[in-house]
Every structure is written in C-alpha cells, then in structure tokens.
Amino acid sequence: MRVLISGAGIAGPSLAWFLAKTGARITVVEKSPALFPYGQNVDIQGSARKVIQKMGLMDQYRRFNTTEKGTQLIDPNGRPFAPFPVREGSEASPTSQFEILRGDLAAILYEATKNHPNVTYLFDTTVQKVISNDDDAVKVELSNGDVQDSDLLVAADGQWSKVRKQCFPAESINVVDIGANVVYWTIPRLPTDNDWWNVYQALGSRVITLRPDPHNTIRAMFTAMPSTEAQKQAWLDAARGGRQAQEALLKKEFADAGWQAQRLLDSLSQADDYYFHIVQQIKMAKWSSSRVVCLGDAGYAPTPFTGMGTSLAITGAYVLAGELSKLAPGEHPAKALDAYESQFRPFVEETQKIPAFFPAMVHPGSAWKRWVFQTFMAGMSKVVANPWLANKLQPKIDEDFVLPQYESFDDGADGEPRL
C-alpha cells in the first residue's frame, strides 16, 4: 500500500510507525523546513500510554519529562497556594507524570521512523492540490511540483487542515467555538522561577500561567474569554490580522492583569515560537471520503481544555493503522476507514464533551467568582493531600479506551511490536 501523510507532528509519524510494520510505503510531507522544538506541554493518557509502550518508546518519552513538580495557584498578591503535587500512580494533579513538550514528542516519533526503508520524509513540502480521489487511486500535486498517486491520503495536518478543506464539503465540518483564546510562547528562565505549573487568575476572565521545561526555559501562556461582543470581535480581528495586531491586542488586554503580566508582555516580540490560537473543536460528519481520511486534530480536535489532543492523535493512529493492516493486497481502503471510525468515534465524541460551565469557571470574571473557585481548589488541595482520599477520587485513566488487538503489531517476544 502506498500512503501519503500530510503532517509530521504527532499523528502522522505515529501512523507511519505502525504502517511501516505492515509493509506499506509511506511518504510524510511537512510544510516546515525542519522539525522545530516548538510547542507547549502535552501528556498522554490511558490507552495512548499503552500505544507508546507498544512502540517501545516509553524510555525515550520519560527522558524528556518536563520535570514539572505539580500545579499550584497564585493568589492576587502573587503568592502560591493550593498545591497539587505529582505523585506516582496518582492522577489527582492537573500535572501529569507524563508531561512532555510537543516538540520533544514529535522529535521522538520522527527519530523512531526516519531511518525505516519504507518511510520517506519531505520537509518544506505540502499537498498543493488533490487532483483526483477515486476507486483507482488518490492523485495529488505537491508544492515541489511532483505528482503522486497513492492508495491512501491521510490528513494529519492539524486543526486547520488544508487537505481536509479540499476533500470534504464545508457543511460536513462543524467548527465549535469554545469562547476562549490562548497564546503560547517561551521565555528565558529566571533564578526566581520554579518547577511548578503556576496558574494566576486575573480579573476579567484572564489567566496567566508559567511552566518549566527540561531546556532551562519557561513556557508562558495567556488565556482569555472575551465577555462582550466588542471583545470577541477584537480577538477575531487580531487572529486574522497577524502577529503585530495580536501583540497590540495582548498588550492592551493584559496590561493591568497583575502578577508577571508585564514580564511576559515585554518578552513577546523576542519569541520565535509564538502561537496565537482561538480555542475551537472540529467535528466532522464523516472522517473519510473514498481514499482520503482525517486523523488527529484534522478530524477531531478536542481543544486544550480536554487535555486529550495528543492522546487522541496517537491512539487514533494505532487504530487506523490496525484496520488498514487487515486489508487484502490491493483492496480499497474504504472498509478499513469505516472500521477505524466506528471503533474510535464513540470515544472521540465522549472526549469532546466539555461541560458548558468549565471554561468560564476557570476564567472567573469577577472577584467573588475567583474567590469561590480558589476556595474550592484550596479545599481540594487538602483533600488530595490524603493519599487514601486521592485514590478514591481519581478517575481510572487506564480504562479510557480499550485498544483493539492487531496481529501485525504483536510480533515481539514480549508481546510488543518491533520496527
């Protein structure tokens, strides 16, 4: 099988790893000229951890742990309180034992696949045009001018997938606005910084966070929930207007936020990994069309509020590759694509269910709402400090999705596949 994957982030290389085991010939195109060490914290939950273990990559994954000790709130005077430390075997902290930077995880997956004889990476290259998608093949023109025929085209090029836009009608794609905006970037680490995820809630539905990384820098984040139509329009205009307009808006919106807002604002113009993002979900009527299929954020972006985007990308890649591995030589992939969706879609839809109150709850607009939230969190911090209570309250993450078993991926002496 000839497979063309658009996107060398998390979903694409994960899929390439498993497909290479089936004998497929895979080409991965990526718009960036190289892999960049960009991106904020991600982690893997439940079934995605099992997939990483199946790939034999857990040791590499752990080596790039962000070293974050836990999560703590910052009060209006800049003092930390309500700590939720990371504890082995516990999920009681918003910080996971499996925190990693997205760029580090992408590098691990790339290194695990780049030398396989069946996998080719083409950087600084995109799918310029999908020429045809029929019973015989999917034909595309790449940005380098090459025309390729493939048995399958995988859109793994993110939330605003250009492949998806070409191959699926607009009415089949539902973009769900969560009402929040987020900005990420990296800043120099100071001697006064610590190894906690520090969360400061400013009034006016604004949040500032600082997180450590293993590269001796700090990952900064602004989030905001506009409360008026004028504010919403200002954020939308900035999103379309480019970085200069975005920085101007941030300096206006966060100038009086308090805590370390000014330090972060002063660092904006120097950040080479700056990312401005309107928080939205992607929900599709159907994930595939003949020989084209969507994977990860391209098909079902869940938003950072779920903490599951990376896990869905990895687990989805495993399921898609597994169903493709069951096809007979030369068989049209439609049956496998339908099976991938029927197996995985119920879990995706459940994951995408964000309680309507949650985004506003963590972005309190007034002092009394902030006091209510922080008082509750301070109480919960004391509860989870008791190991017995913490174990009773924590969800059973390992049971989030039962991984199907595929013969092609279970050939190791210890039951784990080998690439």
Secondary structure, 3 states (H helix, E strand, C coil): CEEEEECCCCHHHHHHHHHHHCCCEEEEEECCCCCCCCCCEECCCHHHHHHHHHCCCHHHHHHCECCCCEEEEECCCCCEEEEEECCCCCCCCCCCCCCEEHHHHHHHHHHHHCCCCCEEEEECCCEEEEEEECCCCEEEEECCCCEEEECEEEECCCCCCHHHHHHCCHHHEEEEEEEEEEEEEEEECCCCCCCCEEEEEECCCEEEEEEECCCCEEEEEEEECCCCHHHHHHHHHHHHHCHHHHHHHHHHHHCCCCCCHHHHHHHHHHCCCCEEEEEEEEEECCCEECCEEECCHHHHCCCCCCCCHHHHHHHHHHHHHHHHHCCCCCCCCHHHHHHHHHHHHHHHHHHCCCCCCHHHHCCCCCHHHHHHHHHHHHHHHHHHCCHHHHHHHCCCHHHCCCCCCCHHHCCCCCCCCCC
